[in-house]
Amino acid sequence: MRRIVHAVLFEFFALIILVPLMSYGFGMEMLHFGALALILALCAMACNMAYNHVYEAFEHKFGWRRTVRMRVLHTLGFEACFMAVALPLTAWWLGISVIDALLLDLTFSVFFMVYAFCYNWIFDIVRHHLAKRPPLSR
């Protein structure tokens, strides 16, 4: 349940931040860009779950350890998997070239690296704080 809450809140807050900024930056209607962002968020969650399932199966089968090198390879593999879905969809939706969609995706990647760091830090603090709270009495 914690992973579901984490993933849904991660995407929700990303959309709240990203959609107005990108709509303004591209001079695009918020609803048009927001729909793309929502579709990409759902694709990212689905790709993440499928990719991690396959990765963990290989990890178990081959006895991989979660070293820094393996985490970097895991991250790069996920990005490649997600880009295979996101680039053509983004190019088509926005009416831009795949190269322009790649540049846009690189911008998103920088945003999401910073955002993920901050989000996970805050999520852990809030989770730790809530875990220390006594249960509600009835």
Backbone as JSON, one array per atom type, in Angstrom:
{
  "sequence": "MRRIVHAVLFEFFALIILVPLMSYGFGMEMLHFGALALILALCAMACNMAYNHVYEAFEHKFGWRRTVRMRVLHTLGFEACFMAVALPLTAWWLGISVIDALLLDLTFSVFFMVYAFCYNWIFDIVRHHLAKRPPLSR",
  "N": [[0.83, -1.2, 0.0], [2.0, 1.19, 0.74], [3.78, 1.68, -1.38], [2.03, 2.17, -3.48], [0.66, 4.47, -2.61], [2.87, 6.17, -2.45], [3.68, 6.27, -5.2], [1.38, 7.3, -6.5], [1.01, 9.79, -5.21], [3.47, 10.93, -5.88], [3.28, 11.27, -8.69], [0.98, 12.88, -8.79], [1.71, 15.32, -7.43], [3.83, 16.04, -9.07], [2.49, 16.58, -11.46], [0.95, 18.77, -10.63], [2.93, 20.69, -10.28], [4.36, 20.67, -12.74], [2.6, 20.88, -15.01], [1.34, 23.55, -15.12], [3.71, 25.12, -15.39], [4.95, 24.12, -17.78], [2.89, 24.46, -19.62], [2.66, 27.23, -19.67], [5.3, 27.85, -20.46], [5.41, 26.73, -23.04], [3.39, 28.05, -24.22], [0.87, 26.93, -24.39], [-2.41, 25.54, -24.14], [-3.49, 24.73, -20.88], [-5.06, 22.48, -20.42], [-4.62, 20.9, -22.71], [-1.84, 20.34, -22.59], [-1.84, 19.28, -20.03], [-3.38, 16.95, -20.32], [-1.65, 15.37, -21.88], [0.47, 15.19, -20.06], [-0.76, 13.78, -17.97], [-1.34, 11.35, -19.28], [1.3, 10.53, -19.84], [2.24, 10.3, -17.21], [0.71, 8.15, -16.27], [1.64, 6.23, -18.07], [4.31, 6.18, -17.26], [4.08, 5.16, -14.66], [3.04, 2.61, -15.24], [5.08, 1.58, -16.91], [7.15, 1.64, -15.05], [6.3, -0.22, -13.09], [6.13, -2.6, -14.66], [8.75, -2.73, -15.72], [10.3, -2.87, -13.36], [9.36, -5.3, -12.35], [10.27, -7.16, -14.26], [13.02, -6.6, -14.13], [13.6, -7.26, -11.43], [13.1, -9.99, -11.53], [15.18, -10.88, -13.21], [17.26, -10.03, -11.58], [16.96, -11.71, -9.37], [17.22, -14.24, -10.61], [19.85, -14.18, -11.64], [21.33, -13.46, -9.47], [22.03, -10.8, -8.95], [23.45, -8.01, -7.26], [22.49, -5.07, -5.48], [24.27, -2.82, -6.25], [25.98, 0.36, -6.65], [26.64, 0.62, -9.34], [24.81, -1.2, -10.51], [22.43, 0.04, -9.82], [22.63, 2.39, -11.3], [22.62, 1.3, -13.9], [20.07, 0.13, -13.81], [18.47, 2.44, -13.63], [19.1, 3.76, -16.05], [18.19, 1.82, -17.84], [15.44, 1.84, -17.27], [14.8, 4.46, -18.07], [15.34, 4.29, -20.83], [13.42, 2.4, -21.58], [11.03, 3.77, -20.9], [11.3, 6.04, -22.53], [11.0, 4.93, -25.05], [8.31, 4.65, -25.22], [7.34, 7.2, -24.52], [8.53, 9.18, -26.23], [7.58, 8.95, -29.04], [4.84, 9.35, -28.55], [4.75, 11.88, -27.3], [5.85, 13.5, -29.35], [3.91, 13.18, -31.36], [1.56, 14.13, -30.04], [2.18, 16.8, -29.42], [2.85, 17.73, -31.87], [5.5, 17.89, -32.8], [8.95, 17.24, -33.74], [10.61, 14.04, -33.32], [13.17, 14.41, -32.36], [12.95, 16.95, -31.15], [11.11, 16.2, -29.2], [12.75, 14.5, -27.77], [14.61, 16.32, -26.71], [12.87, 17.77, -25.1], [12.15, 15.7, -23.36], [14.6, 15.3, -22.11], [14.77, 17.66, -20.67], [12.59, 17.24, -18.95], [13.66, 15.05, -17.61], [15.75, 16.17, -16.11], [14.25, 17.86, -14.47], [12.74, 15.87, -13.11], [14.73, 14.43, -11.78], [15.64, 16.25, -9.82], [13.18, 16.82, -8.61], [12.38, 14.21, -7.75], [14.34, 13.65, -5.84], [13.79, 15.65, -3.88], [11.05, 15.12, -3.35], [11.11, 12.43, -2.38], [12.67, 12.76, -0.11], [11.07, 14.49, 1.46], [8.77, 12.86, 1.61], [9.76, 10.67, 3.1], [10.35, 11.96, 5.53], [7.79, 12.83, 6.33], [6.47, 10.36, 6.47], [7.96, 9.11, 8.48], [7.39, 10.83, 10.6], [4.59, 10.46, 10.81], [4.56, 7.78, 11.53], [5.5, 7.83, 14.11], [3.5, 8.98, 15.49], [0.88, 8.62, 17.89], [-1.75, 6.12, 17.66], [-5.09, 6.98, 16.55], [-7.57, 7.48, 18.98], [-10.72, 6.02, 19.77]],
  "CA": [[0.0, 0.0, 0.0], [2.9, 2.34, 0.82], [4.31, 1.94, -2.72], [0.95, 2.75, -4.3], [0.49, 5.85, -2.13], [4.08, 6.89, -2.87], [3.66, 6.48, -6.65], [0.26, 8.18, -6.88], [1.32, 11.15, -4.75], [4.6, 11.4, -6.67], [2.78, 11.74, -9.98], [0.03, 13.95, -8.55], [2.42, 16.57, -7.15], [4.6, 16.39, -10.27], [1.55, 17.21, -12.39], [0.58, 20.08, -10.08], [4.05, 21.6, -10.52], [4.84, 20.66, -14.11], [1.62, 21.27, -16.04], [1.27, 25.02, -15.31], [4.99, 25.64, -15.88], [5.17, 23.74, -19.16], [1.84, 25.09, -20.43], [3.08, 28.62, -19.83], [6.55, 27.86, -21.22], [5.16, 26.38, -24.44], [2.27, 28.84, -24.73], [-0.11, 25.91, -24.76], [-3.51, 25.44, -23.18], [-3.16, 23.84, -19.77], [-5.8, 21.23, -20.59], [-3.95, 20.11, -23.76], [-0.58, 19.83, -22.05], [-2.19, 18.48, -18.86], [-3.81, 15.62, -20.77], [-0.42, 14.65, -22.23], [1.21, 14.92, -18.82], [-1.48, 12.72, -17.26], [-1.1, 10.11, -20.02], [2.7, 10.15, -19.6], [2.36, 9.88, -15.82], [0.17, 6.79, -16.21], [2.6, 5.37, -18.78], [5.51, 6.05, -16.42], [3.78, 4.22, -13.57], [2.92, 1.27, -15.82], [6.44, 1.17, -17.31], [7.91, 1.42, -13.82], [5.89, -1.49, -12.49], [6.52, -3.7, -15.54], [10.21, -2.78, -15.79], [10.83, -3.37, -12.08], [9.01, -6.71, -12.24], [11.22, -7.9, -15.1], [14.36, -6.39, -13.57], [13.74, -8.05, -10.2], [13.17, -11.41, -11.92], [16.57, -11.09, -13.63], [18.08, -9.84, -10.38], [16.85, -12.93, -8.58], [17.73, -15.36, -11.4], [21.3, -14.1, -11.83], [21.97, -13.11, -8.21], [22.59, -9.45, -8.99], [23.41, -7.23, -6.01], [22.11, -3.68, -5.75], [25.42, -1.94, -6.12], [25.79, 1.65, -7.31], [26.68, 0.34, -10.78], [23.55, -1.83, -10.91], [21.36, 1.05, -9.71], [22.77, 3.27, -12.46], [22.13, 0.54, -15.06], [18.62, 0.02, -13.63], [17.88, 3.74, -13.95], [19.25, 3.98, -17.48], [17.29, 0.89, -18.5], [14.07, 2.33, -17.15], [14.65, 5.65, -18.92], [15.27, 3.83, -22.22], [12.11, 1.75, -21.73], [10.0, 4.8, -20.87], [11.45, 6.9, -23.71], [10.47, 4.21, -26.2], [6.87, 4.92, -25.21], [7.05, 8.62, -24.37], [8.97, 10.05, -27.33], [6.64, 9.06, -30.16], [3.58, 9.9, -28.07], [4.95, 13.32, -27.09], [6.03, 14.13, -30.66], [2.61, 13.2, -32.03], [0.6, 14.96, -29.3], [2.56, 18.21, -29.48], [3.12, 18.1, -33.25], [6.91, 18.24, -32.91], [9.78, 16.12, -34.2], [11.07, 13.13, -32.26], [14.36, 15.05, -31.79], [12.44, 17.96, -30.22], [10.53, 15.46, -28.08], [13.89, 14.02, -26.97], [15.12, 17.47, -25.96], [11.87, 18.02, -24.07], [12.28, 14.63, -22.38], [15.81, 15.56, -21.32], [14.37, 18.71, -19.72], [11.78, 16.55, -17.94], [14.54, 14.19, -16.81], [16.43, 17.02, -15.12], [13.22, 18.23, -13.49], [12.36, 14.73, -12.29], [15.82, 14.07, -10.86], [15.58, 17.17, -8.69], [11.89, 16.61, -7.96], [12.38, 12.92, -7.06], [15.16, 13.78, -4.64], [13.04, 16.44, -2.9], [9.83, 14.41, -2.99], [11.43, 11.27, -1.54], [13.15, 13.26, 1.18], [9.89, 14.95, 2.2], [7.93, 11.69, 1.86], [10.36, 9.91, 4.21], [10.18, 12.75, 6.77], [6.37, 12.77, 6.71], [6.17, 8.96, 6.85], [8.59, 8.88, 9.79], [6.61, 11.6, 11.57], [3.3, 9.79, 11.02], [4.77, 6.49, 12.21], [5.75, 8.1, 15.53], [2.26, 9.51, 16.07], [0.04, 7.56, 18.49], [-2.98, 5.86, 16.91], [-6.28, 7.73, 16.96], [-8.44, 6.73, 19.89], [-12.14, 6.14, 19.4]],
  "C": [[0.88, 1.26, 0.0], [3.43, 2.69, -0.57], [3.27, 2.58, -3.62], [0.74, 4.21, -3.91], [1.67, 6.71, -2.6], [4.02, 7.23, -4.36], [2.57, 7.45, -7.07], [0.54, 9.61, -6.45], [2.48, 11.75, -5.53], [4.11, 12.0, -7.98], [1.82, 12.92, -9.82], [0.75, 15.29, -8.34], [3.29, 16.99, -8.33], [3.7, 17.1, -11.28], [1.16, 18.61, -11.93], [1.67, 21.11, -10.36], [4.31, 21.77, -12.02], [3.85, 21.22, -15.12], [1.52, 22.8, -16.18], [2.57, 25.6, -15.87], [5.2, 25.36, -17.36], [4.11, 24.35, -20.08], [2.22, 26.55, -20.71], [4.31, 28.71, -20.72], [6.37, 27.58, -22.7], [4.02, 27.19, -25.04], [1.12, 27.95, -25.17], [-1.24, 25.91, -23.72], [-3.18, 24.39, -22.12], [-3.87, 22.49, -19.92], [-5.12, 20.32, -21.62], [-2.65, 19.51, -23.22], [-0.85, 18.93, -20.84], [-2.63, 17.07, -19.23], [-2.6, 14.78, -21.15], [0.34, 14.26, -20.98], [0.56, 13.8, -18.03], [-1.25, 11.36, -17.94], [0.33, 9.62, -19.78], [2.92, 9.69, -18.16], [1.85, 8.45, -15.65], [1.09, 5.8, -16.92], [3.85, 5.14, -17.93], [5.26, 5.07, -15.28], [3.69, 2.79, -14.1], [4.29, 0.74, -16.24], [7.28, 0.84, -16.08], [7.58, 0.07, -13.21], [6.34, -2.68, -13.34], [8.04, -3.85, -15.58], [10.79, -3.35, -14.49], [10.51, -4.85, -11.88], [10.01, -7.57, -13.03], [12.63, -7.8, -14.53], [14.58, -7.26, -12.33], [13.78, -9.55, -10.49], [14.59, -11.74, -12.38], [17.53, -10.99, -12.45], [18.1, -11.12, -9.54], [17.5, -14.11, -9.31], [19.26, -15.36, -11.47], [22.05, -13.68, -10.56], [22.62, -11.73, -8.2], [22.46, -8.8, -7.62], [23.12, -5.78, -6.37], [23.26, -2.73, -5.43], [25.1, -0.61, -6.8], [25.76, 1.44, -8.83], [25.35, -0.24, -11.25], [22.39, -0.84, -10.81], [21.41, 2.03, -10.87], [22.24, 2.56, -13.7], [20.61, 0.37, -15.0], [17.94, 1.31, -14.06], [17.95, 4.0, -15.45], [18.33, 3.06, -18.28], [15.84, 1.35, -18.43], [13.86, 3.53, -18.06], [14.53, 5.26, -20.39], [13.91, 3.2, -22.51], [11.0, 2.81, -21.81], [10.08, 5.7, -22.1], [10.9, 6.24, -24.97], [8.97, 4.43, -26.33], [6.6, 6.42, -25.31], [7.41, 9.47, -25.59], [7.99, 10.1, -28.5], [5.3, 9.66, -29.75], [3.67, 11.41, -27.91], [5.07, 14.05, -28.43], [4.68, 14.26, -31.39], [1.65, 14.18, -31.37], [0.89, 16.45, -29.46], [2.84, 18.68, -30.92], [4.56, 18.57, -33.45], [7.69, 17.03, -33.41], [10.18, 15.24, -33.02], [12.32, 13.71, -31.6], [13.94, 16.13, -30.8], [11.81, 17.3, -28.99], [11.63, 14.92, -27.16], [14.46, 15.15, -26.14], [14.15, 17.84, -24.83], [11.97, 16.97, -22.97], [13.52, 14.81, -21.52], [15.55, 16.66, -20.29], [13.54, 18.1, -18.59], [12.67, 15.71, -17.03], [15.27, 14.99, -15.75], [15.44, 17.44, -14.04], [12.94, 17.06, -12.54], [13.48, 14.24, -11.38], [15.78, 14.94, -9.61], [14.29, 16.93, -7.9], [11.87, 15.31, -7.17], [13.2, 12.98, -5.78], [14.38, 14.5, -3.54], [11.79, 15.69, -2.42], [10.12, 13.25, -2.05], [11.93, 11.69, -0.17], [11.96, 13.69, 2.03], [8.98, 13.77, 2.55], [8.46, 10.89, 3.05], [10.19, 10.64, 5.54], [8.74, 12.65, 7.25], [6.0, 11.37, 7.18], [6.74, 8.66, 8.23], [7.8, 9.61, 10.89], [5.26, 10.93, 11.86], [3.45, 8.47, 11.75], [4.98, 6.69, 13.71], [4.5, 8.59, 16.25], [1.45, 8.38, 16.7], [-1.23, 7.35, 17.67], [-4.15, 6.68, 17.45], [-7.13, 6.88, 17.87], [-9.89, 6.99, 19.51], [-12.98, 6.36, 20.59]]
}
